[in-house]
Amino acid sequence: LVFSSNGVWMIRGSQGQGFQANDYVVEKISSVGMHSPHSVVDIKNTTMWWGEDGIYTMQYDPNYNAYSAVSISSDTIQSFFLDIPEANRQYVKAAYDSINFIVYWLYNSTVDSTPYIYNKVLAFDLLSKSFYPWTIGDGTPEIHGITYIQDANHTLTPLIKYSTTIDINGTTESLTY
């Protein structure tokens, strides 16, 4: 899948197999584009992302052997989503917890603020199909990112980690998780 601001395309082999330099097809799946490059999450056999007007997932229809973009926010949290400042939505960052089946999106809810310092989390539970927001307390440290950490041997419990900074002396900041 190729995500851009003006749509989503699929690149595959002309016979439905893997593609090669001399045997591929580019198909437009949707004109619903991706508004925030860091909002895209890969969830086993599907993908979720933030578009300009909502949160979308890719849905496969085996009857037509085709994919389509489906809004998961329009019937549930659409007004909540639209209350997030539009200018800040492009800075959303996401991570997927594959143990608990939860997608986390960081965003800043404050108008005219630094959009990549985050004060809110929107979580989506894939098992219950429910959204729930979190508020991150004011002060330090400041949250700048999110990632899902899993060791290569799969011996430790995977964790969601937040990258943070804290002001040390007015000119130097410390990066922590």
BALOBA-1460 file (C-alpha; in Angstrom, 3 decimals):
// residues 177
<rec num="1" residu="l" x="0.000" y="0.000" z="0.000"/>
<rec num="2" residu="v" x="1.149" y="3.503" z="-0.803"/>
<rec num="3" residu="f" x="-0.325" y="6.298" z="1.307"/>
<rec num="4" residu="s" x="-0.298" y="9.922" z="0.211"/>
<rec num="5" residu="s" x="-2.244" y="13.049" z="1.005"/>
<rec num="6" residu="n" x="-4.533" y="12.520" z="-1.997"/>
<rec num="7" residu="g" x="-5.267" y="8.803" z="-1.764"/>
<rec num="8" residu="v" x="-4.189" y="5.224" z="-1.188"/>
<rec num="9" residu="w" x="-2.813" y="2.936" z="-3.903"/>
<rec num="10" residu="m" x="-1.889" y="-0.725" z="-4.021"/>
<rec num="11" residu="i" x="1.075" y="-2.022" z="-5.991"/>
<rec num="12" residu="r" x="1.022" y="-5.723" z="-6.813"/>
<rec num="13" residu="g" x="1.852" y="-8.186" z="-9.563"/>
<rec num="14" residu="s" x="-0.499" y="-8.284" z="-12.515"/>
<rec num="15" residu="q" x="-1.548" y="-11.842" z="-11.602"/>
<rec num="16" residu="g" x="-2.110" y="-10.971" z="-7.931"/>
<rec num="17" residu="q" x="1.306" y="-12.284" z="-6.926"/>
<rec num="18" residu="g" x="4.330" y="-10.311" z="-5.779"/>
<rec num="19" residu="f" x="5.395" y="-7.578" z="-8.161"/>
<rec num="20" residu="q" x="8.480" y="-7.414" z="-10.337"/>
<rec num="21" residu="a" x="10.019" y="-4.482" z="-12.195"/>
<rec num="22" residu="n" x="8.410" y="-5.624" z="-15.450"/>
<rec num="23" residu="d" x="5.171" y="-7.102" z="-14.031"/>
<rec num="24" residu="y" x="3.164" y="-4.895" z="-11.697"/>
<rec num="25" residu="v" x="-0.150" y="-3.076" z="-11.446"/>
<rec num="26" residu="v" x="-0.887" y="0.137" z="-9.555"/>
<rec num="27" residu="e" x="-4.502" y="0.353" z="-8.376"/>
<rec num="28" residu="k" x="-6.111" y="3.335" z="-6.677"/>
<rec num="29" residu="i" x="-7.979" y="2.021" z="-3.651"/>
<rec num="30" residu="s" x="-9.324" y="5.244" z="-2.231"/>
<rec num="31" residu="s" x="-9.244" y="8.994" z="-2.647"/>
<rec num="32" residu="v" x="-9.213" y="9.238" z="1.155"/>
<rec num="33" residu="g" x="-5.649" y="10.240" z="1.830"/>
<rec num="34" residu="m" x="-3.372" y="10.125" z="4.811"/>
<rec num="35" residu="h" x="-3.112" y="13.407" z="6.746"/>
<rec num="36" residu="s" x="-0.364" y="12.388" z="9.160"/>
<rec num="37" residu="p" x="2.474" y="10.093" z="8.058"/>
<rec num="38" residu="h" x="3.181" y="8.991" z="11.634"/>
<rec num="39" residu="s" x="-0.466" y="8.063" z="12.265"/>
<rec num="40" residu="v" x="-0.278" y="4.960" z="10.048"/>
<rec num="41" residu="v" x="-0.198" y="1.649" z="11.946"/>
<rec num="42" residu="d" x="0.164" y="-1.866" z="10.572"/>
<rec num="43" residu="i" x="-2.148" y="-4.263" z="12.389"/>
<rec num="44" residu="k" x="-1.610" y="-7.843" z="11.285"/>
<rec num="45" residu="n" x="-3.711" y="-7.935" z="8.089"/>
<rec num="46" residu="t" x="-4.928" y="-4.367" z="7.992"/>
<rec num="47" residu="t" x="-3.788" y="-0.768" z="8.308"/>
<rec num="48" residu="m" x="-5.196" y="2.257" z="10.153"/>
<rec num="49" residu="w" x="-4.453" y="5.936" z="9.579"/>
<rec num="50" residu="w" x="-5.693" y="9.460" z="10.195"/>
<rec num="51" residu="g" x="-7.216" y="11.186" z="7.185"/>
<rec num="52" residu="e" x="-8.297" y="14.820" z="7.068"/>
<rec num="53" residu="d" x="-11.833" y="14.041" z="8.206"/>
<rec num="54" residu="g" x="-11.524" y="10.872" z="10.298"/>
<rec num="55" residu="i" x="-9.722" y="7.682" z="11.207"/>
<rec num="56" residu="y" x="-9.682" y="4.968" z="8.558"/>
<rec num="57" residu="t" x="-8.903" y="1.299" z="8.152"/>
<rec num="58" residu="m" x="-8.324" y="-0.810" z="5.075"/>
<rec num="59" residu="q" x="-11.013" y="-3.457" z="4.548"/>
<rec num="60" residu="y" x="-10.746" y="-6.430" z="2.192"/>
<rec num="61" residu="d" x="-13.797" y="-7.793" z="0.339"/>
<rec num="62" residu="p" x="-13.100" y="-11.366" z="-0.838"/>
<rec num="63" residu="n" x="-16.208" y="-11.336" z="-3.070"/>
<rec num="64" residu="y" x="-14.605" y="-8.699" z="-5.298"/>
<rec num="65" residu="n" x="-10.956" y="-9.340" z="-4.404"/>
<rec num="66" residu="a" x="-10.750" y="-5.624" z="-3.590"/>
<rec num="67" residu="y" x="-9.806" y="-3.282" z="-0.758"/>
<rec num="68" residu="s" x="-11.578" y="-0.143" z="0.398"/>
<rec num="69" residu="a" x="-10.987" y="2.581" z="2.983"/>
<rec num="70" residu="v" x="-13.590" y="2.513" z="5.752"/>
<rec num="71" residu="s" x="-14.022" y="5.178" z="8.418"/>
<rec num="72" residu="i" x="-13.928" y="3.812" z="11.967"/>
<rec num="73" residu="s" x="-14.633" y="7.226" z="13.471"/>
<rec num="74" residu="s" x="-17.663" y="8.471" z="11.513"/>
<rec num="75" residu="d" x="-20.277" y="6.552" z="13.534"/>
<rec num="76" residu="t" x="-18.508" y="6.801" z="16.882"/>
<rec num="77" residu="i" x="-16.173" y="9.716" z="17.678"/>
<rec num="78" residu="q" x="-16.481" y="11.984" z="14.644"/>
<rec num="79" residu="s" x="-17.243" y="15.169" z="16.598"/>
<rec num="80" residu="f" x="-14.438" y="14.337" z="19.068"/>
<rec num="81" residu="f" x="-12.027" y="13.871" z="16.146"/>
<rec num="82" residu="l" x="-13.060" y="17.153" z="14.496"/>
<rec num="83" residu="d" x="-12.537" y="19.012" z="17.809"/>
<rec num="84" residu="i" x="-8.802" y="18.234" z="17.575"/>
<rec num="85" residu="p" x="-7.210" y="21.293" z="15.956"/>
<rec num="86" residu="e" x="-6.851" y="20.577" z="12.244"/>
<rec num="87" residu="a" x="-3.341" y="22.046" z="12.149"/>
<rec num="88" residu="n" x="-2.245" y="19.610" z="14.882"/>
<rec num="89" residu="r" x="-3.677" y="16.449" z="13.266"/>
<rec num="90" residu="q" x="-0.809" y="16.232" z="10.789"/>
<rec num="91" residu="y" x="1.619" y="15.710" z="13.703"/>
<rec num="92" residu="v" x="-0.163" y="12.694" z="15.213"/>
<rec num="93" residu="k" x="2.102" y="9.772" z="16.122"/>
<rec num="94" residu="a" x="0.963" y="6.175" z="16.588"/>
<rec num="95" residu="a" x="2.005" y="2.817" z="17.982"/>
<rec num="96" residu="y" x="0.263" y="-0.552" z="18.058"/>
<rec num="97" residu="d" x="0.408" y="-2.827" z="21.111"/>
<rec num="98" residu="s" x="0.094" y="-6.286" z="19.539"/>
<rec num="99" residu="i" x="-0.168" y="-8.058" z="22.917"/>
<rec num="100" residu="n" x="-3.188" y="-6.055" z="24.142"/>
<rec num="101" residu="f" x="-4.553" y="-5.216" z="20.648"/>
<rec num="102" residu="i" x="-4.629" y="-1.468" z="21.267"/>
<rec num="103" residu="v" x="-3.647" y="1.358" z="18.923"/>
<rec num="104" residu="y" x="-2.371" y="4.550" z="20.572"/>
<rec num="105" residu="w" x="-2.331" y="7.916" z="18.818"/>
<rec num="106" residu="l" x="-0.556" y="10.894" z="20.430"/>
<rec num="107" residu="y" x="-1.849" y="14.370" z="19.599"/>
<rec num="108" residu="n" x="-1.871" y="17.919" z="20.891"/>
<rec num="109" residu="s" x="-5.318" y="19.344" z="21.633"/>
<rec num="110" residu="t" x="-4.235" y="22.946" z="22.169"/>
<rec num="111" residu="v" x="-4.782" y="25.515" z="19.415"/>
<rec num="112" residu="d" x="-1.701" y="27.598" z="18.510"/>
<rec num="113" residu="s" x="0.659" y="25.365" z="20.466"/>
<rec num="114" residu="t" x="3.760" y="23.399" z="19.599"/>
<rec num="115" residu="p" x="1.963" y="20.521" z="17.809"/>
<rec num="116" residu="y" x="4.712" y="17.936" z="18.317"/>
<rec num="117" residu="i" x="4.646" y="18.216" z="22.109"/>
<rec num="118" residu="y" x="1.785" y="15.901" z="22.990"/>
<rec num="119" residu="n" x="-0.818" y="16.324" z="25.730"/>
<rec num="120" residu="k" x="-3.409" y="13.711" z="24.724"/>
<rec num="121" residu="v" x="-3.653" y="10.061" z="23.722"/>
<rec num="122" residu="l" x="-6.496" y="8.494" z="21.778"/>
<rec num="123" residu="a" x="-6.580" y="4.725" z="22.213"/>
<rec num="124" residu="f" x="-8.537" y="2.252" z="20.087"/>
<rec num="125" residu="d" x="-9.179" y="-1.230" z="21.475"/>
<rec num="126" residu="l" x="-9.462" y="-3.631" z="18.550"/>
<rec num="127" residu="l" x="-11.226" y="-6.320" z="20.608"/>
<rec num="128" residu="s" x="-14.066" y="-4.144" z="21.904"/>
<rec num="129" residu="k" x="-13.943" y="-1.697" z="18.943"/>
<rec num="130" residu="s" x="-13.953" y="1.176" z="21.418"/>
<rec num="131" residu="f" x="-12.115" y="4.486" z="21.577"/>
<rec num="132" residu="y" x="-11.003" y="6.128" z="24.798"/>
<rec num="133" residu="p" x="-8.995" y="9.316" z="25.353"/>
<rec num="134" residu="w" x="-6.270" y="10.024" z="27.918"/>
<rec num="135" residu="t" x="-4.979" y="13.351" z="29.103"/>
<rec num="136" residu="i" x="-1.283" y="13.730" z="29.819"/>
<rec num="137" residu="g" x="-0.598" y="15.959" z="32.817"/>
<rec num="138" residu="d" x="0.948" y="19.394" z="32.444"/>
<rec num="139" residu="g" x="4.575" y="20.016" z="33.248"/>
<rec num="140" residu="t" x="7.667" y="17.990" z="32.694"/>
<rec num="141" residu="p" x="8.669" y="15.797" z="31.118"/>
<rec num="142" residu="e" x="7.263" y="16.751" z="27.692"/>
<rec num="143" residu="i" x="6.148" y="13.853" z="25.503"/>
<rec num="144" residu="h" x="7.484" y="13.898" z="21.929"/>
<rec num="145" residu="g" x="6.885" y="10.378" z="20.608"/>
<rec num="146" residu="i" x="5.625" y="6.841" z="21.105"/>
<rec num="147" residu="t" x="6.906" y="3.415" z="20.111"/>
<rec num="148" residu="y" x="6.235" y="-0.264" z="20.751"/>
<rec num="149" residu="i" x="9.327" y="-2.057" z="22.078"/>
<rec num="150" residu="q" x="9.796" y="-5.821" z="21.764"/>
<rec num="151" residu="d" x="13.107" y="-7.625" z="22.193"/>
<rec num="152" residu="a" x="14.364" y="-9.801" z="19.347"/>
<rec num="153" residu="n" x="14.181" y="-13.033" z="21.369"/>
<rec num="154" residu="h" x="10.620" y="-12.351" z="22.596"/>
<rec num="155" residu="t" x="11.663" y="-13.146" z="26.163"/>
<rec num="156" residu="l" x="10.632" y="-9.844" z="27.756"/>
<rec num="157" residu="t" x="7.143" y="-8.411" z="27.903"/>
<rec num="158" residu="p" x="6.708" y="-5.873" z="25.083"/>
<rec num="159" residu="l" x="5.952" y="-2.325" z="26.177"/>
<rec num="160" residu="i" x="4.682" y="0.965" z="24.863"/>
<rec num="161" residu="k" x="7.332" y="3.628" z="25.493"/>
<rec num="162" residu="y" x="7.007" y="7.388" z="25.275"/>
<rec num="163" residu="s" x="9.995" y="9.512" z="24.303"/>
<rec num="164" residu="t" x="10.212" y="12.533" z="26.567"/>
<rec num="165" residu="t" x="12.434" y="15.505" z="27.192"/>
<rec num="166" residu="i" x="13.067" y="17.389" z="30.382"/>
<rec num="167" residu="d" x="14.705" y="20.787" z="30.710"/>
<rec num="168" residu="i" x="17.879" y="20.494" z="32.774"/>
<rec num="169" residu="n" x="19.170" y="24.060" z="33.009"/>
<rec num="170" residu="g" x="17.287" y="26.266" z="30.565"/>
<rec num="171" residu="t" x="19.573" y="25.509" z="27.607"/>
<rec num="172" residu="t" x="20.024" y="21.726" z="27.813"/>
<rec num="173" residu="e" x="17.362" y="19.054" z="27.600"/>
<rec num="174" residu="s" x="17.578" y="15.388" z="28.521"/>
<rec num="175" residu="l" x="15.914" y="12.707" z="26.378"/>
<rec num="176" residu="t" x="14.317" y="9.835" z="28.311"/>
<rec num="177" residu="y" x="11.686" y="7.106" z="27.850"/>
